[in-house]
Amino acid sequence: MRRTFLKSVAMGALMLGVGVSSAMAQDNYPAKPITMILPLGAGGSHDLNARVLTSILPQYLGQAVIVKLVPGASGQTGTAAAANAPADGYTLLFTHNFFDQLQQHVKELPYKPTEDFVTVARTNSARMCAIVRADSQFKSLQALFDFGKQNPGKVELSHSGQWGATMVPAAQLFRWAQVNVNMTPYRGGGPSLRALLAGDADVTFQFPSTILGQGDKVRTLACVLDEPTLGSPPTFASLGFPGEIGEMHRIVMAPRGVPADRLAKLREAFVALQEDKTYKRLISRLGEDSNLMSGDDYEKLRAQQSKDYKALVDSMTSG
């Protein structure tokens, strides 16, 4: 009887110890560095934003956040790597809405975006500009349109990947202008910009954060919104474009199934980040804003985005 009692006490203590150990392991999250996968190449606006994010986040998470560039297959390579990672909070994906909800309507993906990922935070959003090299013959967007109409297929346009953040608005704009351009995909905004600078492309679409870093190497022809930091070039609307050119949402996601307490801690860190003075200064220096949208709120947008993008794809691929 005494032996049975002692055995029961020992087992109870063991189970209690396991429970305490498990709770401590959760409380100590993160206990090692976190990897943030970018499904894009170096030098683009996502890469620049990620460097700012990961320089400040350790103050709120207590661990380093390491950027890992995994470009390829129009974002699919890096996204698949994140989807296949353990849902333990140690792998994040820094992506955008076009990869997240549009691509699934134009190709078979090796993952299911909505089922495989949950939003940590929408860090900010951005709208792009059309740029050419500073020595380009094209001094205005209309001059580019005129040349393109007279020389079908002769305008070379580099973009960040099939059905990506810069390809979609470029396709919308040139389709509206009835200009046939040769569109070449690259592994992100950085590589597509380098193609322009190397003379392999006549025009590309980029975000203000990337354009500002080029100094006098490029000329901005037009932007979605007024961009005072770029000298307030014409907006697409002022040139007659009747529709809305897509907004890019920069989103941090985690493999779905991450423990609720870890997801909450990640979300809290991004909320705190938005109030950080150093973060605000650095992100502003890039020409970006810090208009955070919470993970919960952004999750509510994803279903509607999917419907809207399906309609957009149908309109751009029909006829």
C-alpha positions, 0 to 999 in steps of 0.5 A: 500500500505504502509503495503504491502511494509513493508511486502515485505521488512520484507520478503526480510530481512528474506530471506536474513537472512536465506541465510546469516545464511545458508552460515555462517553454511557452512563456519563454517564447521565443527561445531562439532566433526567428526566421523571416522568409521573403519570397523575393530577391534582394534590393526591392521594397520588401527587402528594404522594409524587412531590414527596418522591421528586423532591426527593431523587432528584437527589442519587443521579442527578445530574440533576433529576427533573421531575414532569409531571401528565398526568391523563385517561381514568382514567390512560390519557392519561398512561400512553399518553404514557409508553408512547410515549416513547423507551425511553432512561431519560429518561421514567418513569411513577409509577403504581399496580397498579390502572392497571397490571394491573387496567384491562386486564380492563375496557377496551381500552387503547391500550398493553399494560402488561406488554409496554410497561413494566418496573418500576424500583421499588415505592416503597411501598404504602398502604391507604385510608380512607373520609372525609366532611366534618367537618360531615357528618351521617354520624358513622360508616360504619354511619350512612352505610350506613343512610342509603344503604339507606333512600335508594338512589342518594342517596349521592354518592361521588367517586373517583379514576377508573374501576377506579382505586385508590379506586374498587375498594375503595369498590365492594367495600365498598358492594357488601358492605353492599348500598348503592346509591351514585352513584359519580362518577369524577374525574381522581385522588385530589386532584380527588375530594377537592376534590369532597368539600370542595366539597359535590359528594360525600358520601363519598370514599376517600383515603390517610392522606397526603392526609387528614392535610393536611386538618386539621379539614376532614374526618372519617375514618369507617374505614380498612383498617388501624389508623391512629394518626396519624388517631386510630385510627378503626375498621377495615373488618374491625372493622365486619364486612367479611369480605374484603381491600380492595386494597392500592395499590402505588406503582410507578415504571416505565420504557418497556420496552427501556430500556438495561440499564445505565440501568435498573440505575442508576435502580434503584440510585438508588431503593435508595439513596433508601430509606436516605436520612434526609431522605427517610425523614423527609419520607415519614413526615411524609406518613403513608407508609412507605418499604417499597421492593420492588426492580424485579426482585421487583415484576416477579414479582408482576405476572402474579399480580396480573393473574390476581387482578384478572381474578377480582375484576372477574368477581366485581364485574361478574357478576349 
